[in-house]
Amino acid sequence: MTRQRTTSGKLHMSRRVFMEISEACAPHVQRQVMFYREPLQPEQIVAYALYRWATGESYDNSTSSFSMGRTSGVRAVRDVTAAILRVYGEKISWPTGVRKEVVLRAFMDKGFPNCHGVVDCTHIYVDKPANAPSENYFDRKHRFSVIVQVVVDLDLRILDVFVGYPGSCHDIRVIQLSSLLRCAEERLLFRGPPVTLPRGVTTNGYILGDNGYPPSEWVMVLYGGINQHPDEERFDTKQKVARGAVGRAFRRLKGMWRLFLRTHKTNLDSLPQQFTAVCILHNILLDAGIEFDENLLWEVDANGVRRRVDLGIHRPPQPVSMLTSTREAHALRNALVERMKHV
């Protein structure tokens, strides 16, 4: 119990929230992790896993705080990951009911009626993969990484997460491989009555993305370019403001769970599950009203210089060609521009 109190500050949550998570996971956490031949309590095992994710310490370093060997530490993280996914899996989902109305209203107030979220990618930096082609994981910043794609709402809640593709993949490829494209094409992504916009354009729903994504009737991107018409400039400004939610979500997520902020040695098979578990914790803490400390976004480098952390967000080197966009995509964006002129 003393050990838990000494680490609670590093878990960035109140004792009440920690105990709720611990008690919910307890029935699913195996107790064979040993501490001087005595089984550790589920509360201690959960604290260990959360501590590792929050601090980014290696299994070897964090053993000094929990008196667990490396093998026991790996097992603890595996068990807690599985427990969180099993107990709280519904915490990452597209909103329904009252919550959906709140999300849609927030986007409409920003100028985007029937918008359901904002999509973007971030990179998790990892050591050179031992059993995988290293060139696949070598990204544009010349670092080894794995890509994470998330969709968030304006309250920074994660609605969808897709983890695991090598860092060399383009955002287009990631979204094509994720379930988003399939669900959108099968009309399963956005449910509910369509909304009618100016010029008779209707939309069942869409998300906002940067110019690294192909323009479509369900991913609304910027006009971009220079010497823009004022209407296009207004649209781009509003789109960037709304899309800022995903950057804030990444800052909170990686700032609180620093293992995924730093380069670390990882098991590529378990990384997607661990990161998804952290996304679930992110949503739990938002629901609990846990504030984010902006100081977590700063660190002191090896030269003693204080600097902002690298969130692993790679802006597209150049916009995707508008030649790939559909007539429906153009019509929807033009209708949104027309609407913005009158609100």
C-alpha positions as CSV (number, residue, x, y, z in Angstrom):
1,M,0.0,0.0,0.0
2,T,2.9,2.3,0.8
3,R,4.4,1.6,-2.6
4,Q,1.1,2.6,-4.3
5,R,1.0,5.9,-2.4
6,T,4.5,6.8,-3.4
7,T,3.8,6.2,-7.1
8,S,0.3,7.6,-7.3
9,G,1.5,11.0,-8.3
10,K,3.4,9.6,-11.3
11,L,0.2,7.8,-12.5
12,H,-1.5,11.2,-13.1
13,M,-4.7,10.2,-11.5
14,S,-6.5,10.4,-8.2
15,R,-6.5,7.5,-5.7
16,R,-10.2,7.0,-6.3
17,V,-9.8,6.6,-10.1
18,F,-6.8,4.2,-9.6
19,M,-8.8,2.1,-7.1
20,E,-11.8,1.9,-9.5
21,I,-9.5,0.7,-12.3
22,S,-7.7,-1.7,-10.0
23,E,-10.9,-3.3,-8.7
24,A,-12.4,-3.6,-12.1
25,C,-9.3,-5.4,-13.4
26,A,-8.6,-7.5,-10.3
27,P,-10.7,-10.6,-11.4
28,H,-8.8,-10.8,-14.7
29,V,-5.3,-10.3,-13.3
30,Q,-3.4,-13.5,-12.5
31,R,-1.7,-13.6,-9.2
32,Q,1.3,-15.8,-10.0
33,V,3.6,-12.7,-10.1
34,M,5.8,-13.3,-7.0
35,F,7.3,-10.9,-4.5
36,Y,9.6,-12.8,-2.1
37,R,7.6,-16.0,-2.7
38,E,4.3,-14.2,-1.8
39,P,1.8,-13.5,-4.5
40,L,1.4,-9.8,-5.3
41,Q,-2.1,-8.3,-4.9
42,P,-3.9,-7.3,-8.1
43,E,-3.7,-3.6,-6.9
44,Q,0.1,-3.8,-7.0
45,I,0.2,-5.5,-10.4
46,V,-2.0,-2.8,-11.9
47,A,0.1,-0.1,-10.3
48,Y,3.2,-1.6,-11.8
49,A,1.9,-1.6,-15.3
50,L,0.5,1.9,-15.1
51,Y,3.8,3.1,-13.6
52,R,5.8,1.7,-16.5
53,W,3.5,3.3,-19.0
54,A,3.4,6.6,-17.2
55,T,7.2,6.9,-16.5
56,G,8.6,5.2,-19.6
57,E,11.1,3.3,-17.4
58,S,12.5,0.0,-18.6
59,Y,11.6,-3.2,-17.0
60,D,15.1,-3.3,-15.4
61,N,14.9,0.3,-14.0
62,S,11.4,0.0,-12.6
63,T,12.1,-3.2,-10.7
64,S,13.8,-1.1,-8.0
65,S,10.4,0.4,-7.2
66,F,8.3,-2.8,-7.2
67,S,10.9,-5.5,-6.4
68,M,9.8,-7.5,-9.4
69,G,12.1,-9.3,-11.8
70,R,12.0,-8.6,-15.6
71,T,10.0,-11.8,-16.3
72,S,7.4,-10.9,-13.7
73,G,7.3,-7.3,-14.9
74,V,6.6,-8.5,-18.5
75,R,3.9,-10.8,-17.3
76,A,2.3,-8.0,-15.1
77,V,2.1,-5.6,-18.1
78,R,0.7,-8.4,-20.3
79,D,-2.0,-9.3,-17.8
80,V,-3.0,-5.7,-17.0
81,T,-3.2,-4.9,-20.7
82,A,-5.5,-7.9,-21.4
83,A,-7.6,-6.9,-18.3
84,I,-8.1,-3.3,-19.4
85,L,-9.0,-4.3,-23.0
86,R,-11.5,-6.9,-21.6
87,V,-13.1,-4.7,-19.0
88,Y,-13.1,-1.3,-20.7
89,G,-13.1,-2.2,-24.4
90,E,-16.2,-0.1,-25.0
91,K,-14.4,3.0,-23.8
92,I,-13.1,3.4,-27.4
93,S,-16.2,3.6,-29.6
94,W,-18.1,5.9,-31.8
95,P,-20.6,7.8,-29.7
96,T,-24.3,7.0,-29.6
97,G,-27.4,8.6,-28.0
98,V,-26.9,11.8,-26.0
99,R,-23.2,11.6,-26.3
100,K,-23.4,11.5,-30.1
101,E,-25.6,14.6,-30.1
102,V,-23.1,16.4,-27.9
103,V,-20.3,15.6,-30.4
104,L,-22.2,16.6,-33.4
105,R,-23.3,19.9,-31.8
106,A,-19.8,20.8,-30.9
107,F,-18.6,20.3,-34.5
108,M,-21.6,22.2,-35.9
109,D,-20.7,25.1,-33.7
110,K,-17.3,25.1,-35.3
111,G,-18.9,25.2,-38.8
112,F,-19.0,21.5,-39.6
113,P,-22.5,20.0,-39.4
114,N,-22.7,16.2,-39.2
115,C,-18.9,16.0,-38.6
116,H,-18.0,13.0,-36.3
117,G,-14.4,13.5,-35.5
118,V,-10.8,14.4,-36.5
119,V,-8.2,11.9,-37.8
120,D,-4.4,12.0,-37.7
121,C,-1.4,9.8,-37.1
122,T,1.5,9.9,-34.7
123,H,4.7,7.8,-34.6
124,I,5.8,5.7,-31.6
125,Y,9.6,5.6,-31.7
126,V,11.1,2.1,-31.1
127,D,14.5,0.5,-31.1
128,K,15.5,-1.2,-34.3
129,P,13.2,-4.2,-34.7
130,A,15.1,-7.4,-34.2
131,N,13.0,-9.8,-36.3
132,A,11.5,-7.5,-38.9
133,P,12.9,-5.7,-42.0
134,S,14.4,-2.6,-40.5
135,E,13.8,-0.5,-43.6
136,N,10.1,-0.9,-43.2
137,Y,10.2,0.9,-39.8
138,F,12.6,3.7,-40.9
139,D,10.5,6.9,-41.2
140,R,10.9,10.3,-42.7
141,K,12.7,11.6,-39.6
142,H,15.2,8.8,-40.0
143,R,14.0,7.0,-36.9
144,F,12.5,3.6,-36.3
145,S,8.8,3.9,-35.5
146,V,5.4,2.4,-35.6
147,I,2.4,4.4,-36.7
148,V,-0.8,5.0,-34.7
149,Q,-3.9,6.4,-36.3
150,V,-6.6,7.9,-34.1
151,V,-10.0,9.6,-34.5
152,V,-10.9,12.0,-31.7
153,D,-13.8,14.4,-30.9
154,L,-13.5,18.0,-29.8
155,D,-13.4,16.9,-26.1
156,L,-10.2,14.9,-27.0
157,R,-11.9,11.5,-26.5
158,I,-10.5,8.8,-28.7
159,L,-13.2,7.3,-30.8
160,D,-11.1,4.9,-32.9
161,V,-7.5,3.7,-32.8
162,F,-5.4,1.7,-35.2
163,V,-1.9,0.7,-34.3
164,G,1.0,-1.3,-35.7
165,Y,2.0,-0.4,-39.2
166,P,5.7,0.3,-39.8
167,G,6.8,3.9,-39.7
168,S,7.7,4.1,-43.5
169,C,3.9,3.7,-44.4
170,H,2.2,6.8,-45.6
171,D,-1.0,8.0,-43.9
172,I,-3.0,7.1,-47.0
173,R,-1.8,3.5,-46.7
174,V,-2.6,3.4,-43.0
175,I,-6.2,4.6,-43.4
176,Q,-6.7,2.2,-46.3
177,L,-5.6,-0.7,-44.2
178,S,-7.7,0.3,-41.2
179,S,-11.3,-0.5,-40.6
180,L,-12.3,3.1,-41.2
181,L,-12.2,2.8,-45.0
182,R,-14.2,-0.5,-45.1
183,C,-16.8,0.9,-42.7
184,A,-17.1,4.1,-44.6
185,E,-17.5,2.3,-47.9
186,E,-20.1,-0.1,-46.4
187,R,-22.1,2.9,-44.9
188,L,-21.4,1.5,-41.4
189,L,-19.2,4.4,-40.1
190,F,-21.8,7.2,-39.7
191,R,-25.3,6.2,-38.7
192,G,-28.3,8.5,-38.5
193,P,-30.3,10.7,-40.8
194,P,-28.3,12.7,-43.4
195,V,-28.0,16.5,-43.1
196,T,-28.8,18.7,-46.1
197,L,-26.4,21.5,-46.8
198,P,-26.6,24.4,-49.3
199,R,-26.8,23.6,-53.0
200,G,-28.9,20.5,-52.1
201,V,-25.8,18.5,-51.0
202,T,-26.5,15.9,-48.3
203,T,-24.0,14.2,-46.1
204,N,-24.3,11.1,-43.8
205,G,-21.2,12.2,-42.0
206,Y,-17.5,12.8,-42.3
207,I,-14.3,13.4,-40.4
208,L,-11.6,16.1,-40.8
209,G,-8.1,15.3,-41.9
210,D,-5.0,17.1,-43.1
211,N,-3.7,17.1,-46.7
212,G,-1.9,13.9,-46.1
213,Y,-5.3,12.1,-46.7
214,P,-7.0,11.7,-50.0
215,P,-10.0,14.0,-50.3
216,S,-13.3,12.1,-50.2
217,E,-16.9,12.5,-49.2
218,W,-16.0,11.1,-45.7
219,V,-12.6,12.7,-45.1
220,M,-12.8,16.5,-45.4
221,V,-9.4,18.1,-46.1
222,L,-8.1,21.6,-46.6
223,Y,-8.0,23.6,-49.9
224,G,-4.4,24.6,-49.2
225,G,-2.3,26.5,-51.7
226,I,-1.5,30.2,-51.8
227,N,-3.5,33.2,-53.0
228,Q,-6.7,31.7,-51.8
229,H,-10.1,33.1,-52.3
230,P,-11.4,34.5,-49.0
231,D,-14.1,31.8,-48.8
232,E,-11.5,29.1,-49.1
233,E,-9.2,30.8,-46.6
234,R,-12.1,31.0,-44.1
235,F,-12.8,27.3,-44.6
236,D,-9.2,26.3,-44.1
237,T,-8.9,28.4,-40.9
238,K,-12.0,26.8,-39.4
239,Q,-10.9,23.3,-40.4
240,K,-7.4,23.8,-38.8
241,V,-9.0,25.1,-35.6
242,A,-11.3,22.1,-35.3
243,R,-8.5,19.7,-36.3
244,G,-6.3,21.1,-33.5
245,A,-8.2,18.7,-31.2
246,V,-6.2,15.7,-32.3
247,G,-2.9,17.5,-31.6
248,R,-4.1,18.3,-28.1
249,A,-5.2,14.7,-27.6
250,F,-1.7,13.5,-28.6
251,R,-0.1,15.9,-26.2
252,R,-2.2,14.7,-23.3
253,L,-1.9,11.1,-24.3
254,K,1.8,10.9,-24.8
255,G,2.6,13.5,-22.0
256,M,0.8,11.3,-19.4
257,W,1.9,7.9,-20.8
258,R,5.5,8.7,-21.5
259,L,6.6,5.2,-22.5
260,F,5.0,6.0,-25.9
261,L,6.7,9.4,-26.1
262,R,10.2,8.1,-25.9
263,T,12.2,5.6,-28.0
264,H,12.0,2.3,-26.3
265,K,12.6,-1.4,-26.9
266,T,9.3,-3.1,-27.5
267,N,7.6,-6.3,-28.5
268,L,6.0,-5.4,-31.8
269,D,3.3,-8.1,-31.2
270,S,2.2,-6.6,-27.9
271,L,2.7,-2.9,-28.7
272,P,-0.7,-2.4,-30.4
273,Q,-2.5,-3.9,-27.4
274,Q,-0.6,-1.8,-24.9
275,F,-1.1,1.4,-26.8
276,T,-4.8,0.7,-27.1
277,A,-5.0,0.1,-23.3
278,V,-3.4,3.5,-22.8
279,C,-5.9,5.1,-25.1
280,I,-8.6,3.5,-22.9
281,L,-7.0,5.0,-19.8
282,H,-6.9,8.4,-21.6
283,N,-10.6,8.3,-22.1
284,I,-11.2,7.1,-18.5
285,L,-9.2,10.1,-17.1
286,L,-11.1,12.5,-19.4
287,D,-14.4,11.2,-18.0
288,A,-13.1,11.5,-14.5
289,G,-12.1,15.2,-15.1
290,I,-8.4,14.7,-14.5
291,E,-6.5,17.8,-15.6
292,F,-3.4,17.7,-17.8
293,D,-0.2,19.3,-16.6
294,E,1.3,21.1,-19.6
295,N,4.7,20.9,-17.9
296,L,4.8,17.2,-19.0
297,L,5.4,18.5,-22.6
298,W,8.8,19.9,-21.6
299,E,12.0,18.1,-20.9
300,V,15.7,18.8,-20.4
301,D,17.9,17.3,-23.0
302,A,21.4,15.9,-22.6
303,N,22.9,19.4,-22.9
304,G,20.7,20.8,-20.1
305,V,18.4,22.7,-22.6
306,R,14.7,22.7,-21.8
307,R,12.7,21.9,-24.9
308,R,9.3,20.7,-26.1
309,V,9.0,17.0,-26.5
310,D,8.7,15.4,-29.9
311,L,5.1,14.1,-30.3
312,G,6.0,12.1,-33.4
313,I,3.5,13.9,-35.6
314,H,4.9,14.0,-39.1
315,R,3.3,16.6,-41.4
316,P,2.8,15.4,-45.0
317,P,5.8,16.5,-47.2
318,Q,3.3,17.6,-49.8
319,P,-0.5,17.6,-50.2
320,V,-2.1,14.6,-51.8
321,S,-3.1,15.5,-55.3
322,M,-6.6,16.8,-55.7
323,L,-6.8,14.7,-58.8
324,T,-7.7,11.8,-56.6
325,S,-10.7,13.5,-55.1
326,T,-14.2,12.6,-56.1
327,R,-17.0,14.8,-57.4
328,E,-18.9,14.2,-54.1
329,A,-15.9,15.4,-52.1
330,H,-15.7,18.6,-54.0
331,A,-19.5,19.1,-53.7
332,L,-19.5,18.6,-50.0
333,R,-16.6,20.9,-49.3
334,N,-18.1,23.6,-51.5
335,A,-21.4,23.3,-49.7
336,L,-19.7,23.7,-46.3
337,V,-17.9,26.8,-47.7
338,E,-21.3,28.2,-48.8
339,R,-22.8,27.5,-45.4
340,M,-20.0,29.2,-43.6
341,K,-20.8,32.4,-45.5
342,H,-24.2,32.6,-43.9
343,V,-23.6,31.7,-40.3
